[in-house]
Amino acid sequence: MPRRGFEKIGREEILAALKQYVEGRGEEVTMREFCRHVRVSPTTVLKRWGRWRDLRKAAGLMRPQACASVLFSDRFLIDEYRRICKELGRPPCEGEFNRLASCSWVTLYKRFGNMEAIRRRARLEDEFEEWNGGPRAPTGKPELAWDEAWLERLWRERLRVGFALFSSDLRGRVPEEFDVVFCAEHDWPGCPVAVLRAVELLGGRARETPVGDGEEREG
């Protein structure tokens, strides 16, 4: 493949380079390995193809989603999660994982069930302690690396909340579409994400008419 500089390499050249690279190496190639070999930046690959998975699919390396459990071993999925955590210097959000990994977030989540299980299998306890906290303050509380503004932004921009009268109404839609369920009645004991009941969270206020539904709140 000609070395024409990162910005001048086109989609088809990247695709041809990937097809050539996997010959004799097998299909479980990572974007970092590929980029190092052909001397192309990951940014350029993502600019040309949008997602690493899309490039792999175009190269004929992606099998149907139904075969994901056969295509990806447990070790491969966890290694991908570990690699991306270390590349970013923090745990990835769903969009980042889908963009950088050779598998989808849904495949990872379905295989292990929840984030606690994924993090436990990844064995990144020391790294998570560093990412999530700092030295102990005199009060015994950790000095967190994130502040309240970051948490509020995370809630508004990243957390996907599903609303339903009954939690079971969202079967088949979590965790693919929602990270948290907010409902009136929780009738789905096996729900794979956190469930918040309105009455438990708000008490008697849950039965009040919300502002905007009927009369406007005075004052």
Summary of the structure (lengths in Angstrom):
residues: 219
radius of gyration: 22.0
end to end distance: 69.4
largest distance: 72.2
contacts: 528
relative contact order: 0.07
helix: 53%
strand: 8%
